[in-house]
Amino acid sequence: MTQGGLGERLDPPVTRAAIANVENGKQRVLAHTLVQLAHILRVEIGLLVPSPTETQVGIQHQVLERELKKKLAVSSAALKRLTTRMGTQT
């Protein structure tokens, strides 16, 4: 199923770009839309919603990376190499 096709099946319909934004976490989803998405995709709603732990870990890594880059004055690539060597990938 394409993003456009999925968007057309929702009520009210949404654009392909809106579906792409939802997939990338750039757009919020209303509860009734989430229910529709789960029904259309034939999955449990829980599969469409990240667990709080996954979300918190992602946010913690973003904050850690931002703070390290600021304090060490290094590029993202250099920080990635450093954390890979340390075994603490951010």
PDB file of N, CA, C and O in Angstrom, chain B, residues numbered from 101:
ATOM      1  N   MET B 101       0.839  -1.168   0.000  1.00  0.00           N
ATOM      2  CA  MET B 101       0.000   0.000   0.000  1.00  0.00           C
ATOM      3  C   MET B 101       0.892   1.242   0.000  1.00  0.00           C
ATOM      4  O   MET B 101       1.891   1.302   0.716  1.00  0.00           O
ATOM      5  N   THR B 102       0.523   2.207  -0.796  1.00  0.00           N
ATOM      6  CA  THR B 102       1.298   3.447  -0.863  1.00  0.00           C
ATOM      7  C   THR B 102       0.838   4.414   0.220  1.00  0.00           C
ATOM      8  O   THR B 102      -0.232   4.249   0.806  1.00  0.00           O
ATOM      9  N   GLN B 103       1.660   5.421   0.474  1.00  0.00           N
ATOM     10  CA  GLN B 103       1.276   6.450   1.435  1.00  0.00           C
ATOM     11  C   GLN B 103       0.013   7.166   0.963  1.00  0.00           C
ATOM     12  O   GLN B 103      -0.887   7.437   1.758  1.00  0.00           O
ATOM     13  N   GLY B 104      -0.049   7.469  -0.321  1.00  0.00           N
ATOM     14  CA  GLY B 104      -1.224   8.126  -0.874  1.00  0.00           C
ATOM     15  C   GLY B 104      -2.470   7.271  -0.735  1.00  0.00           C
ATOM     16  O   GLY B 104      -3.536   7.772  -0.377  1.00  0.00           O
ATOM     17  N   GLY B 105      -2.339   5.988  -1.015  1.00  0.00           N
ATOM     18  CA  GLY B 105      -3.464   5.061  -0.892  1.00  0.00           C
ATOM     19  C   GLY B 105      -3.955   4.960   0.535  1.00  0.00           C
ATOM     20  O   GLY B 105      -5.160   4.905   0.781  1.00  0.00           O
ATOM     21  N   LEU B 106      -3.024   4.935   1.478  1.00  0.00           N
ATOM     22  CA  LEU B 106      -3.398   4.888   2.893  1.00  0.00           C
ATOM     23  C   LEU B 106      -4.129   6.161   3.283  1.00  0.00           C
ATOM     24  O   LEU B 106      -5.164   6.113   3.948  1.00  0.00           O
ATOM     25  N   GLY B 107      -3.593   7.291   2.872  1.00  0.00           N
ATOM     26  CA  GLY B 107      -4.219   8.573   3.193  1.00  0.00           C
ATOM     27  C   GLY B 107      -5.628   8.692   2.650  1.00  0.00           C
ATOM     28  O   GLY B 107      -6.502   9.267   3.299  1.00  0.00           O
ATOM     29  N   GLU B 108      -5.854   8.152   1.461  1.00  0.00           N
ATOM     30  CA  GLU B 108      -7.183   8.203   0.839  1.00  0.00           C
ATOM     31  C   GLU B 108      -8.203   7.352   1.590  1.00  0.00           C
ATOM     32  O   GLU B 108      -9.400   7.635   1.540  1.00  0.00           O
ATOM     33  N   ARG B 109      -7.749   6.331   2.275  1.00  0.00           N
ATOM     34  CA  ARG B 109      -8.663   5.428   2.986  1.00  0.00           C
ATOM     35  C   ARG B 109      -9.101   5.973   4.342  1.00  0.00           C
ATOM     36  O   ARG B 109     -10.030   5.445   4.953  1.00  0.00           O
ATOM     37  N   LEU B 110      -8.441   7.021   4.813  1.00  0.00           N
ATOM     38  CA  LEU B 110      -8.807   7.613   6.094  1.00  0.00           C
ATOM     39  C   LEU B 110     -10.031   8.518   5.932  1.00  0.00           C
ATOM     40  O   LEU B 110     -10.318   9.001   4.837  1.00  0.00           O
ATOM     41  N   ASP B 111     -10.747   8.740   7.041  1.00  0.00           N
ATOM     42  CA  ASP B 111     -11.908   9.624   7.022  1.00  0.00           C
ATOM     43  C   ASP B 111     -11.733  10.656   8.128  1.00  0.00           C
ATOM     44  O   ASP B 111     -11.875  10.312   9.301  1.00  0.00           O
ATOM     45  N   PRO B 112     -11.435  11.887   7.804  1.00  0.00           N
ATOM     46  CA  PRO B 112     -11.322  12.440   6.464  1.00  0.00           C
ATOM     47  C   PRO B 112      -9.993  12.045   5.826  1.00  0.00           C
ATOM     48  O   PRO B 112      -9.021  11.777   6.532  1.00  0.00           O
ATOM     49  N   PRO B 113      -9.947  12.007   4.492  1.00  0.00           N
ATOM     50  CA  PRO B 113      -8.719  11.646   3.787  1.00  0.00           C
ATOM     51  C   PRO B 113      -7.594  12.645   4.088  1.00  0.00           C
ATOM     52  O   PRO B 113      -7.842  13.821   4.352  1.00  0.00           O
ATOM     53  N   VAL B 114      -6.356  12.149   4.041  1.00  0.00           N
ATOM     54  CA  VAL B 114      -5.184  13.014   4.209  1.00  0.00           C
ATOM     55  C   VAL B 114      -4.241  12.801   3.036  1.00  0.00           C
ATOM     56  O   VAL B 114      -4.358  11.820   2.302  1.00  0.00           O
ATOM     57  N   THR B 115      -3.319  13.714   2.869  1.00  0.00           N
ATOM     58  CA  THR B 115      -2.385  13.651   1.738  1.00  0.00           C
ATOM     59  C   THR B 115      -1.277  12.637   1.978  1.00  0.00           C
ATOM     60  O   THR B 115      -1.055  12.188   3.103  1.00  0.00           O
ATOM     61  N   ARG B 116      -0.593  12.290   0.908  1.00  0.00           N
ATOM     62  CA  ARG B 116       0.570  11.420   0.989  1.00  0.00           C
ATOM     63  C   ARG B 116       1.625  12.052   1.894  1.00  0.00           C
ATOM     64  O   ARG B 116       2.271  11.367   2.687  1.00  0.00           O
ATOM     65  N   ALA B 117       1.790  13.383   1.762  1.00  0.00           N
ATOM     66  CA  ALA B 117       2.786  14.093   2.578  1.00  0.00           C
ATOM     67  C   ALA B 117       2.443  13.992   4.062  1.00  0.00           C
ATOM     68  O   ALA B 117       3.338  13.863   4.898  1.00  0.00           O
ATOM     69  N   ALA B 118       1.157  14.049   4.394  1.00  0.00           N
ATOM     70  CA  ALA B 118       0.750  13.930   5.799  1.00  0.00           C
ATOM     71  C   ALA B 118       1.114  12.554   6.345  1.00  0.00           C
ATOM     72  O   ALA B 118       1.590  12.443   7.475  1.00  0.00           O
ATOM     73  N   ILE B 119       0.895  11.506   5.557  1.00  0.00           N
ATOM     74  CA  ILE B 119       1.257  10.147   5.984  1.00  0.00           C
ATOM     75  C   ILE B 119       2.772  10.053   6.163  1.00  0.00           C
ATOM     76  O   ILE B 119       3.243   9.457   7.132  1.00  0.00           O
ATOM     77  N   ALA B 120       3.533  10.630   5.246  1.00  0.00           N
ATOM     78  CA  ALA B 120       5.002  10.621   5.354  1.00  0.00           C
ATOM     79  C   ALA B 120       5.442  11.335   6.634  1.00  0.00           C
ATOM     80  O   ALA B 120       6.352  10.876   7.325  1.00  0.00           O
ATOM     81  N   ASN B 121       4.795  12.452   6.942  1.00  0.00           N
ATOM     82  CA  ASN B 121       5.145  13.191   8.160  1.00  0.00           C
ATOM     83  C   ASN B 121       4.824  12.388   9.414  1.00  0.00           C
ATOM     84  O   ASN B 121       5.574  12.439  10.389  1.00  0.00           O
ATOM     85  N   VAL B 122       3.729  11.653   9.401  1.00  0.00           N
ATOM     86  CA  VAL B 122       3.384  10.794  10.533  1.00  0.00           C
ATOM     87  C   VAL B 122       4.448   9.715  10.693  1.00  0.00           C
ATOM     88  O   VAL B 122       4.911   9.455  11.803  1.00  0.00           O
ATOM     89  N   GLU B 123       4.837   9.084   9.583  1.00  0.00           N
ATOM     90  CA  GLU B 123       5.854   8.025   9.633  1.00  0.00           C
ATOM     91  C   GLU B 123       7.169   8.528  10.199  1.00  0.00           C
ATOM     92  O   GLU B 123       7.872   7.798  10.898  1.00  0.00           O
ATOM     93  N   ASN B 124       7.500   9.776   9.898  1.00  0.00           N
ATOM     94  CA  ASN B 124       8.777  10.347  10.334  1.00  0.00           C
ATOM     95  C   ASN B 124       8.686  11.054  11.680  1.00  0.00           C
ATOM     96  O   ASN B 124       9.656  11.665  12.128  1.00  0.00           O
ATOM     97  N   GLY B 125       7.521  10.973  12.328  1.00  0.00           N
ATOM     98  CA  GLY B 125       7.358  11.594  13.634  1.00  0.00           C
ATOM     99  C   GLY B 125       7.273  13.103  13.593  1.00  0.00           C
ATOM    100  O   GLY B 125       7.495  13.759  14.610  1.00  0.00           O
ATOM    101  N   LYS B 126       6.958  13.668  12.440  1.00  0.00           N
ATOM    102  CA  LYS B 126       6.876  15.116  12.295  1.00  0.00           C
ATOM    103  C   LYS B 126       5.454  15.636  12.421  1.00  0.00           C
ATOM    104  O   LYS B 126       5.240  16.848  12.401  1.00  0.00           O
ATOM    105  N   GLN B 127       4.486  14.753  12.548  1.00  0.00           N
ATOM    106  CA  GLN B 127       3.087  15.159  12.638  1.00  0.00           C
ATOM    107  C   GLN B 127       2.382  14.298  13.672  1.00  0.00           C
ATOM    108  O   GLN B 127       2.564  13.081  13.711  1.00  0.00           O
ATOM    109  N   ARG B 128       1.592  14.928  14.493  1.00  0.00           N
ATOM    110  CA  ARG B 128       0.820  14.209  15.504  1.00  0.00           C
ATOM    111  C   ARG B 128      -0.359  13.506  14.851  1.00  0.00           C
ATOM    112  O   ARG B 128      -0.817  13.889  13.774  1.00  0.00           O
ATOM    113  N   VAL B 129      -0.837  12.472  15.524  1.00  0.00           N
ATOM    114  CA  VAL B 129      -1.968  11.699  15.021  1.00  0.00           C
ATOM    115  C   VAL B 129      -3.083  11.760  16.058  1.00  0.00           C
ATOM    116  O   VAL B 129      -2.860  11.479  17.235  1.00  0.00           O
ATOM    117  N   LEU B 130      -4.284  12.128  15.617  1.00  0.00           N
ATOM    118  CA  LEU B 130      -5.430  12.131  16.509  1.00  0.00           C
ATOM    119  C   LEU B 130      -5.825  10.694  16.834  1.00  0.00           C
ATOM    120  O   LEU B 130      -5.566   9.779  16.052  1.00  0.00           O
ATOM    121  N   ALA B 131      -6.451  10.503  17.984  1.00  0.00           N
ATOM    122  CA  ALA B 131      -6.806   9.156  18.436  1.00  0.00           C
ATOM    123  C   ALA B 131      -7.688   8.434  17.432  1.00  0.00           C
ATOM    124  O   ALA B 131      -7.470   7.255  17.156  1.00  0.00           O
ATOM    125  N   HIS B 132      -8.683   9.121  16.879  1.00  0.00           N
ATOM    126  CA  HIS B 132      -9.571   8.441  15.933  1.00  0.00           C
ATOM    127  C   HIS B 132      -8.842   8.058  14.646  1.00  0.00           C
ATOM    128  O   HIS B 132      -9.185   7.062  14.009  1.00  0.00           O
ATOM    129  N   THR B 133      -7.850   8.838  14.270  1.00  0.00           N
ATOM    130  CA  THR B 133      -7.047   8.505  13.088  1.00  0.00           C
ATOM    131  C   THR B 133      -6.172   7.295  13.384  1.00  0.00           C
ATOM    132  O   THR B 133      -5.998   6.429  12.527  1.00  0.00           O
ATOM    133  N   LEU B 134      -5.626   7.230  14.583  1.00  0.00           N
ATOM    134  CA  LEU B 134      -4.805   6.085  14.986  1.00  0.00           C
ATOM    135  C   LEU B 134      -5.616   4.796  14.931  1.00  0.00           C
ATOM    136  O   LEU B 134      -5.122   3.764  14.477  1.00  0.00           O
ATOM    137  N   VAL B 135      -6.850   4.859  15.390  1.00  0.00           N
ATOM    138  CA  VAL B 135      -7.730   3.694  15.341  1.00  0.00           C
ATOM    139  C   VAL B 135      -7.961   3.274  13.888  1.00  0.00           C
ATOM    140  O   VAL B 135      -7.903   2.088  13.561  1.00  0.00           O
ATOM    141  N   GLN B 136      -8.220   4.248  13.026  1.00  0.00           N
ATOM    142  CA  GLN B 136      -8.425   3.943  11.612  1.00  0.00           C
ATOM    143  C   GLN B 136      -7.180   3.325  10.986  1.00  0.00           C
ATOM    144  O   GLN B 136      -7.274   2.353  10.237  1.00  0.00           O
ATOM    145  N   LEU B 137      -6.013   3.889  11.294  1.00  0.00           N
ATOM    146  CA  LEU B 137      -4.761   3.365  10.736  1.00  0.00           C
ATOM    147  C   LEU B 137      -4.555   1.905  11.151  1.00  0.00           C
ATOM    148  O   LEU B 137      -4.202   1.063  10.325  1.00  0.00           O
ATOM    149  N   ALA B 138      -4.774   1.616  12.420  1.00  0.00           N
ATOM    150  CA  ALA B 138      -4.612   0.244  12.900  1.00  0.00           C
ATOM    151  C   ALA B 138      -5.572  -0.691  12.177  1.00  0.00           C
ATOM    152  O   ALA B 138      -5.198  -1.802  11.800  1.00  0.00           O
ATOM    153  N   HIS B 139      -6.803  -0.243  11.986  1.00  0.00           N
ATOM    154  CA  HIS B 139      -7.800  -1.073  11.293  1.00  0.00           C
ATOM    155  C   HIS B 139      -7.394  -1.308   9.836  1.00  0.00           C
ATOM    156  O   HIS B 139      -7.432  -2.440   9.355  1.00  0.00           O
ATOM    157  N   ILE B 140      -7.010  -0.249   9.142  1.00  0.00           N
ATOM    158  CA  ILE B 140      -6.633  -0.359   7.725  1.00  0.00           C
ATOM    159  C   ILE B 140      -5.414  -1.263   7.565  1.00  0.00           C
ATOM    160  O   ILE B 140      -5.355  -2.084   6.650  1.00  0.00           O
ATOM    161  N   LEU B 141      -4.451  -1.104   8.456  1.00  0.00           N
ATOM    162  CA  LEU B 141      -3.203  -1.876   8.362  1.00  0.00           C
ATOM    163  C   LEU B 141      -3.315  -3.259   9.005  1.00  0.00           C
ATOM    164  O   LEU B 141      -2.394  -4.070   8.908  1.00  0.00           O
ATOM    165  N   ARG B 142      -4.447  -3.522   9.661  1.00  0.00           N
ATOM    166  CA  ARG B 142      -4.711  -4.806  10.314  1.00  0.00           C
ATOM    167  C   ARG B 142      -3.655  -5.154  11.367  1.00  0.00           C
ATOM    168  O   ARG B 142      -3.109  -6.257  11.403  1.00  0.00           O
ATOM    169  N   VAL B 143      -3.394  -4.150  12.229  1.00  0.00           N
ATOM    170  CA  VAL B 143      -2.436  -4.340  13.323  1.00  0.00           C
ATOM    171  C   VAL B 143      -3.050  -3.799  14.608  1.00  0.00           C
ATOM    172  O   VAL B 143      -4.004  -3.021  14.576  1.00  0.00           O
ATOM    173  N   GLU B 144      -2.496  -4.217  15.725  1.00  0.00           N
ATOM    174  CA  GLU B 144      -2.909  -3.673  17.012  1.00  0.00           C
ATOM    175  C   GLU B 144      -2.395  -2.242  17.127  1.00  0.00           C
ATOM    176  O   GLU B 144      -1.321  -1.917  16.621  1.00  0.00           O
ATOM    177  N   ILE B 145      -3.167  -1.392  17.795  1.00  0.00           N
ATOM    178  CA  ILE B 145      -2.772   0.004  17.958  1.00  0.00           C
ATOM    179  C   ILE B 145      -1.392   0.107  18.619  1.00  0.00           C
ATOM    180  O   ILE B 145      -0.596   0.976  18.264  1.00  0.00           O
ATOM    181  N   GLY B 146      -1.117  -0.771  19.570  1.00  0.00           N
ATOM    182  CA  GLY B 146       0.166  -0.739  20.267  1.00  0.00           C
ATOM    183  C   GLY B 146       1.372  -0.844  19.349  1.00  0.00           C
ATOM    184  O   GLY B 146       2.443  -0.335  19.678  1.00  0.00           O
ATOM    185  N   LEU B 147       1.216  -1.492  18.211  1.00  0.00           N
ATOM    186  CA  LEU B 147       2.330  -1.594  17.262  1.00  0.00           C
ATOM    187  C   LEU B 147       2.620  -0.267  16.574  1.00  0.00           C
ATOM    188  O   LEU B 147       3.714  -0.070  16.044  1.00  0.00           O
ATOM    189  N   LEU B 148       1.657   0.640  16.577  1.00  0.00           N
ATOM    190  CA  LEU B 148       1.831   1.930  15.907  1.00  0.00           C
ATOM    191  C   LEU B 148       2.350   3.020  16.840  1.00  0.00           C
ATOM    192  O   LEU B 148       2.727   4.102  16.392  1.00  0.00           O
ATOM    193  N   VAL B 149       2.366   2.727  18.143  1.00  0.00           N
ATOM    194  CA  VAL B 149       2.750   3.726  19.136  1.00  0.00           C
ATOM    195  C   VAL B 149       4.032   3.264  19.826  1.00  0.00           C
ATOM    196  O   VAL B 149       4.076   2.160  20.368  1.00  0.00           O
ATOM    197  N   PRO B 150       5.080   4.098  19.811  1.00  0.00           N
ATOM    198  CA  PRO B 150       6.312   3.687  20.497  1.00  0.00           C
ATOM    199  C   PRO B 150       6.090   3.628  22.003  1.00  0.00           C
ATOM    200  O   PRO B 150       5.322   4.410  22.563  1.00  0.00           O
ATOM    201  N   SER B 151       6.764   2.704  22.640  1.00  0.00           N
ATOM    202  CA  SER B 151       6.646   2.622  24.096  1.00  0.00           C
ATOM    203  C   SER B 151       7.319   3.847  24.712  1.00  0.00           C
ATOM    204  O   SER B 151       8.231   4.411  24.108  1.00  0.00           O
ATOM    205  N   PRO B 152       6.890   4.263  25.888  1.00  0.00           N
ATOM    206  CA  PRO B 152       7.522   5.418  26.533  1.00  0.00           C
ATOM    207  C   PRO B 152       9.023   5.232  26.691  1.00  0.00           C
ATOM    208  O   PRO B 152       9.783   6.193  26.573  1.00  0.00           O
ATOM    209  N   THR B 153       9.452   4.013  26.954  1.00  0.00           N
ATOM    210  CA  THR B 153      10.875   3.741  27.124  1.00  0.00           C
ATOM    211  C   THR B 153      11.640   4.048  25.844  1.00  0.00           C
ATOM    212  O   THR B 153      12.683   4.699  25.895  1.00  0.00           O
ATOM    213  N   GLU B 154      11.140   3.590  24.691  1.00  0.00           N
ATOM    214  CA  GLU B 154      11.812   3.855  23.420  1.00  0.00           C
ATOM    215  C   GLU B 154      11.892   5.347  23.157  1.00  0.00           C
ATOM    216  O   GLU B 154      12.923   5.847  22.708  1.00  0.00           O
ATOM    217  N   THR B 155      10.807   6.063  23.435  1.00  0.00           N
ATOM    218  CA  THR B 155      10.775   7.498  23.209  1.00  0.00           C
ATOM    219  C   THR B 155      11.756   8.203  24.134  1.00  0.00           C
ATOM    220  O   THR B 155      12.499   9.081  23.695  1.00  0.00           O
ATOM    221  N   GLN B 156      11.768   7.828  25.413  1.00  0.00           N
ATOM    222  CA  GLN B 156      12.658   8.467  26.370  1.00  0.00           C
ATOM    223  C   GLN B 156      14.115   8.217  26.024  1.00  0.00           C
ATOM    224  O   GLN B 156      14.935   9.130  26.119  1.00  0.00           O
ATOM    225  N   VAL B 157      14.451   7.006  25.628  1.00  0.00           N
ATOM    226  CA  VAL B 157      15.832   6.688  25.264  1.00  0.00           C
ATOM    227  C   VAL B 157      16.252   7.511  24.051  1.00  0.00           C
ATOM    228  O   VAL B 157      17.367   8.031  24.011  1.00  0.00           O
ATOM    229  N   GLY B 158      15.374   7.632  23.069  1.00  0.00           N
ATOM    230  CA  GLY B 158      15.680   8.437  21.888  1.00  0.00           C
ATOM    231  C   GLY B 158      15.933   9.887  22.244  1.00  0.00           C
ATOM    232  O   GLY B 158      16.867  10.502  21.730  1.00  0.00           O
ATOM    233  N   ILE B 159      15.106  10.440  23.122  1.00  0.00           N
ATOM    234  CA  ILE B 159      15.269  11.822  23.544  1.00  0.00           C
ATOM    235  C   ILE B 159      16.559  11.977  24.332  1.00  0.00           C
ATOM    236  O   ILE B 159      17.292  12.947  24.140  1.00  0.00           O
ATOM    237  N   GLN B 160      16.842  11.028  25.219  1.00  0.00           N
ATOM    238  CA  GLN B 160      18.073  11.095  26.008  1.00  0.00           C
ATOM    239  C   GLN B 160      19.298  11.074  25.099  1.00  0.00           C
ATOM    240  O   GLN B 160      20.252  11.814  25.337  1.00  0.00           O
ATOM    241  N   HIS B 161      19.287  10.242  24.065  1.00  0.00           N
ATOM    242  CA  HIS B 161      20.414  10.188  23.144  1.00  0.00           C
ATOM    243  C   HIS B 161      20.566  11.499  22.389  1.00  0.00           C
ATOM    244  O   HIS B 161      21.685  11.963  22.172  1.00  0.00           O
ATOM    245  N   GLN B 162      19.453  12.101  21.986  1.00  0.00           N
ATOM    246  CA  GLN B 162      19.526  13.378  21.275  1.00  0.00           C
ATOM    247  C   GLN B 162      20.117  14.464  22.167  1.00  0.00           C
ATOM    248  O   GLN B 162      20.959  15.245  21.725  1.00  0.00           O
ATOM    249  N   VAL B 163      19.674  14.512  23.423  1.00  0.00           N
ATOM    250  CA  VAL B 163      20.187  15.506  24.360  1.00  0.00           C
ATOM    251  C   VAL B 163      21.664  15.264  24.622  1.00  0.00           C
ATOM    252  O   VAL B 163      22.462  16.202  24.622  1.00  0.00           O
ATOM    253  N   LEU B 164      22.026  14.012  24.844  1.00  0.00           N
ATOM    254  CA  LEU B 164      23.423  13.671  25.097  1.00  0.00           C
ATOM    255  C   LEU B 164      24.302  14.072  23.923  1.00  0.00           C
ATOM    256  O   LEU B 164      25.359  14.675  24.114  1.00  0.00           O
ATOM    257  N   GLU B 165      23.874  13.742  22.711  1.00  0.00           N
ATOM    258  CA  GLU B 165      24.669  14.085  21.537  1.00  0.00           C
ATOM    259  C   GLU B 165      24.807  15.598  21.393  1.00  0.00           C
ATOM    260  O   GLU B 165      25.897  16.096  21.114  1.00  0.00           O
ATOM    261  N   ARG B 166      23.713  16.330  21.581  1.00  0.00           N
ATOM    262  CA  ARG B 166      23.753  17.785  21.453  1.00  0.00           C
ATOM    263  C   ARG B 166      24.708  18.389  22.479  1.00  0.00           C
ATOM    264  O   ARG B 166      25.494  19.276  22.147  1.00  0.00           O
ATOM    265  N   GLU B 167      24.645  17.912  23.731  1.00  0.00           N
ATOM    266  CA  GLU B 167      25.508  18.444  24.781  1.00  0.00           C
ATOM    267  C   GLU B 167      26.975  18.101  24.536  1.00  0.00           C
ATOM    268  O   GLU B 167      27.853  18.941  24.735  1.00  0.00           O
ATOM    269  N   LEU B 168      27.243  16.871  24.104  1.00  0.00           N
ATOM    270  CA  LEU B 168      28.627  16.482  23.821  1.00  0.00           C
ATOM    271  C   LEU B 168      29.198  17.294  22.668  1.00  0.00           C
ATOM    272  O   LEU B 168      30.339  17.751  22.732  1.00  0.00           O
ATOM    273  N   LYS B 169      28.403  17.475  21.609  1.00  0.00           N
ATOM    274  CA  LYS B 169      28.886  18.263  20.467  1.00  0.00           C
ATOM    275  C   LYS B 169      29.204  19.687  20.901  1.00  0.00           C
ATOM    276  O   LYS B 169      30.196  20.272  20.467  1.00  0.00           O
ATOM    277  N   LYS B 170      28.354  20.238  21.759  1.00  0.00           N
ATOM    278  CA  LYS B 170      28.558  21.617  22.214  1.00  0.00           C
ATOM    279  C   LYS B 170      29.817  21.718  23.082  1.00  0.00           C
ATOM    280  O   LYS B 170      30.640  22.613  22.893  1.00  0.00           O
ATOM    281  N   LYS B 171      29.955  20.791  24.033  1.00  0.00           N
ATOM    282  CA  LYS B 171      31.067  20.864  24.979  1.00  0.00           C
ATOM    283  C   LYS B 171      32.401  20.476  24.354  1.00  0.00           C
ATOM    284  O   LYS B 171      33.442  21.030  24.709  1.00  0.00           O
ATOM    285  N   LEU B 172      32.370  19.527  23.426  1.00  0.00           N
ATOM    286  CA  LEU B 172      33.609  19.076  22.798  1.00  0.00           C
ATOM    287  C   LEU B 172      33.928  19.829  21.517  1.00  0.00           C
ATOM    288  O   LEU B 172      35.040  19.735  20.999  1.00  0.00           O
ATOM    289  N   ALA B 173      32.958  20.575  21.005  1.00  0.00           N
ATOM    290  CA  ALA B 173      33.108  21.316  19.755  1.00  0.00           C
ATOM    291  C   ALA B 173      33.572  20.387  18.629  1.00  0.00           C
ATOM    292  O   ALA B 173      34.571  20.652  17.960  1.00  0.00           O
ATOM    293  N   VAL B 174      32.820  19.286  18.432  1.00  0.00           N
ATOM    294  CA  VAL B 174      33.143  18.335  17.375  1.00  0.00           C
ATOM    295  C   VAL B 174      31.934  18.168  16.452  1.00  0.00           C
ATOM    296  O   VAL B 174      30.803  18.489  16.818  1.00  0.00           O
ATOM    297  N   SER B 175      32.200  17.665  15.266  1.00  0.00           N
ATOM    298  CA  SER B 175      31.133  17.419  14.304  1.00  0.00           C
ATOM    299  C   SER B 175      30.359  16.162  14.696  1.00  0.00           C
ATOM    300  O   SER B 175      30.794  15.385  15.545  1.00  0.00           O
ATOM    301  N   SER B 176      29.215  15.983  14.064  1.00  0.00           N
ATOM    302  CA  SER B 176      28.414  14.779  14.309  1.00  0.00           C
ATOM    303  C   SER B 176      29.191  13.528  13.931  1.00  0.00           C
ATOM    304  O   SER B 176      29.140  12.522  14.640  1.00  0.00           O
ATOM    305  N   ALA B 177      29.912  13.589  12.810  1.00  0.00           N
ATOM    306  CA  ALA B 177      30.682  12.428  12.353  1.00  0.00           C
ATOM    307  C   ALA B 177      31.780  12.079  13.355  1.00  0.00           C
ATOM    308  O   ALA B 177      31.993  10.906  13.664  1.00  0.00           O
ATOM    309  N   ALA B 178      32.476  13.100  13.861  1.00  0.00           N
ATOM    310  CA  ALA B 178      33.542  12.856  14.835  1.00  0.00           C
ATOM    311  C   ALA B 178      32.968  12.296  16.136  1.00  0.00           C
ATOM    312  O   ALA B 178      33.559  11.407  16.750  1.00  0.00           O
ATOM    313  N   LEU B 179      31.827  12.814  16.547  1.00  0.00           N
ATOM    314  CA  LEU B 179      31.186  12.316  17.763  1.00  0.00           C
ATOM    315  C   LEU B 179      30.763  10.864  17.588  1.00  0.00           C
ATOM    316  O   LEU B 179      30.919  10.059  18.505  1.00  0.00           O
ATOM    317  N   LYS B 180      30.230  10.525  16.425  1.00  0.00           N
ATOM    318  CA  LYS B 180      29.818   9.145  16.164  1.00  0.00           C
ATOM    319  C   LYS B 180      31.021   8.201  16.229  1.00  0.00           C
ATOM    320  O   LYS B 180      30.935   7.123  16.817  1.00  0.00           O
ATOM    321  N   ARG B 181      32.151   8.611  15.618  1.00  0.00           N
ATOM    322  CA  ARG B 181      33.361   7.779  15.674  1.00  0.00           C
ATOM    323  C   ARG B 181      33.828   7.595  17.120  1.00  0.00           C
ATOM    324  O   ARG B 181      34.214   6.498  17.523  1.00  0.00           O
ATOM    325  N   LEU B 182      33.787   8.668  17.882  1.00  0.00           N
ATOM    326  CA  LEU B 182      34.226   8.611  19.273  1.00  0.00           C
ATOM    327  C   LEU B 182      33.341   7.695  20.103  1.00  0.00           C
ATOM    328  O   LEU B 182      33.849   6.863  20.855  1.00  0.00           O
ATOM    329  N   THR B 183      32.028   7.833  19.979  1.00  0.00           N
ATOM    330  CA  THR B 183      31.135   7.010  20.777  1.00  0.00           C
ATOM    331  C   THR B 183      31.159   5.559  20.336  1.00  0.00           C
ATOM    332  O   THR B 183      30.949   4.659  21.149  1.00  0.00           O
ATOM    333  N   THR B 184      31.413   5.320  19.051  1.00  0.00           N
ATOM    334  CA  THR B 184      31.531   3.946  18.566  1.00  0.00           C
ATOM    335  C   THR B 184      32.744   3.276  19.200  1.00  0.00           C
ATOM    336  O   THR B 184      32.681   2.120  19.621  1.00  0.00           O
ATOM    337  N   ARG B 185      33.844   4.011  19.261  1.00  0.00           N
ATOM    338  CA  ARG B 185      35.053   3.469  19.894  1.00  0.00           C
ATOM    339  C   ARG B 185      34.834   3.186  21.366  1.00  0.00           C
ATOM    340  O   ARG B 185      35.380   2.229  21.916  1.00  0.00           O
ATOM    341  N   MET B 186      34.029   4.026  22.001  1.00  0.00           N
ATOM    342  CA  MET B 186      33.776   3.866  23.442  1.00  0.00           C
ATOM    343  C   MET B 186      32.709   2.783  23.692  1.00  0.00           C
ATOM    344  O   MET B 186      32.547   2.317  24.820  1.00  0.00           O
ATOM    345  N   GLY B 187      31.995   2.395  22.644  1.00  0.00           N
ATOM    346  CA  GLY B 187      30.959   1.386  22.800  1.00  0.00           C
ATOM    347  C   GLY B 187      29.671   1.936  23.381  1.00  0.00           C
ATOM    348  O   GLY B 187      28.859   1.191  23.930  1.00  0.00           O
ATOM    349  N   THR B 188      29.485   3.252  23.259  1.00  0.00           N
ATOM    350  CA  THR B 188      28.287   3.913  23.800  1.00  0.00           C
ATOM    351  C   THR B 188      27.598   4.711  22.713  1.00  0.00           C
ATOM    352  O   THR B 188      27.315   5.896  22.889  1.00  0.00           O
ATOM    353  N   GLN B 189      27.335   4.081  21.616  1.00  0.00           N
ATOM    354  CA  GLN B 189      26.731   4.746  20.467  1.00  0.00           C
ATOM    355  C   GLN B 189      25.558   5.630  20.866  1.00  0.00           C
ATOM    356  O   GLN B 189      24.623   5.171  21.521  1.00  0.00           O
ATOM    357  N   THR B 190      25.611   6.925  20.461  1.00  0.00           N
ATOM    358  CA  THR B 190      24.505   7.841  20.739  1.00  0.00           C
ATOM    359  C   THR B 190      23.559   7.881  19.574  1.00  0.00           C
ATOM    360  O   THR B 190      22.559   8.598  19.615  1.00  0.00           O
TER     361      THR B 190
END
